[in-house]
Amino acid sequence: MSPPLNVHQFAYDQPEFGEAYTTHRIRALSEEGGVMGSMLWSRHGIRNIGTTPGMERRGVATQMWEEGHRLAEQHARIPKPKHSADRTAMGDAWARSVGGRLPKQVKNKGTLGERRPA
């Protein structure tokens, strides 16, 4: 496992996807301004979380999870991120590592974001 990385700053926004509920996004940025990862969530749970290639397993997703919770504590209009039932195997392992309520996992063969052998 590579050494942990510290995210330099977070960028928060509310991207519009034409849905009935508000979507929230955090992007983790390096000191140089490069995107290290992003987390997208709504009141229903995390919709997508991932890191850029080379940033996997270095604490970036966990720092975004913590930042999402910090924002929710400071702003009543922002829901706390919560785990989704639609998790990849890697996502499930990460969710278990950060804690929180884990809804029963939905087993989808085609879940986006997980690397699969070609």
N, C-alpha and C positions, 0 to 999 in steps of 0.2 A: 504494500500500500504506500502511495506517495505521501509526503508530509502534508498536513492541512494547509489550506490557503486562507488568508484573511481577505474578505471582500472589502474593497476600498470604500464603496458607497452603493446605495440602492436607488433605483429609479422606480417610482410608483406611478401608475396611471390606471385609467378605467377604459380599456378599449371597448368600442361599440361593435357588437356582433349581431345586432338586430334581435336580441333575445328579450324575453319578458323580465329578466332579472339582470342586475348589474354585475359585470365581470370586473375583477380586480387583477392587476398584474404587478409583479415586482421583477425587475431585472437586476442581477448582481453585476457590478462593474468593477473592473480592475483599476489600479492606480492610473493606467494609461487610457482608461475609458473604454476598454474592450469589454464586450459582454461575456461573462463567465457562466451565466445560466439565467433561467427565468422560471417563474411560478405563476400560473394562472388559476384563479379560484373564484367561486361565487358562494352564496349562502348554502348551496347544496354540497360543496366540497371542492377539493382540488380537481381541476380539469386536466391540467398538464403541469409537470415539473420536470426540468431537465437541465443538464449542464452541457456546455460546449465540449467537443472532443478534446481530450487531454485534461479535463477538469473533473472527471468522474472520481468518486470515492475520495474527495479531498475536502469535504465539509461544506461545499458551496450550497447544496440543497438544504442542509440543516440550517445554515445561516439565513437562507431565504424564509424557511419555515418560522424561525425565531423572529425575524423582522416582521413577517405577516402578523404574528401574535402581538408584537410590540405595537404595531400600527393599530390593530383592533382595540387594544387597551386604551389608546390615546384618542381614537375617533369612533364614536358610537355607530356611525354609518358604515364602517368597514367590518365585515364579519370575520371572526377568527377562522383561519384555514383549518379544515378538518379533512381527514382521509376519505378518499373515495372507495367505493366497493370495486371499482374497475381499476385494478392495479396489476402491473406486470410483476414478474417474479422479483426483479431487482427493486421495483417500487414497493413491494410488500416487505422485503427485507429492510429497506430504508424506513418505512412507516413504523415497523416494529422497533427500530433502533431509536426513533425520536419519541415514541410513546403516543399517547392519546387513544381515543376510542377507535377501534378498527372494525368497520362494518364487514360482514361476511364477504369474502373476496369473490368476485365474479370471474369465472374462468373463460377468458376470451382468447382464442387462438391468434386473432389478428390485432391485438392491442398495439396502437402506435407507440413508437418511442423505444421499444426494446430491441436490442440487437439480436438477430437470429442468424444461424448459419445459412449460408447461401445454398 
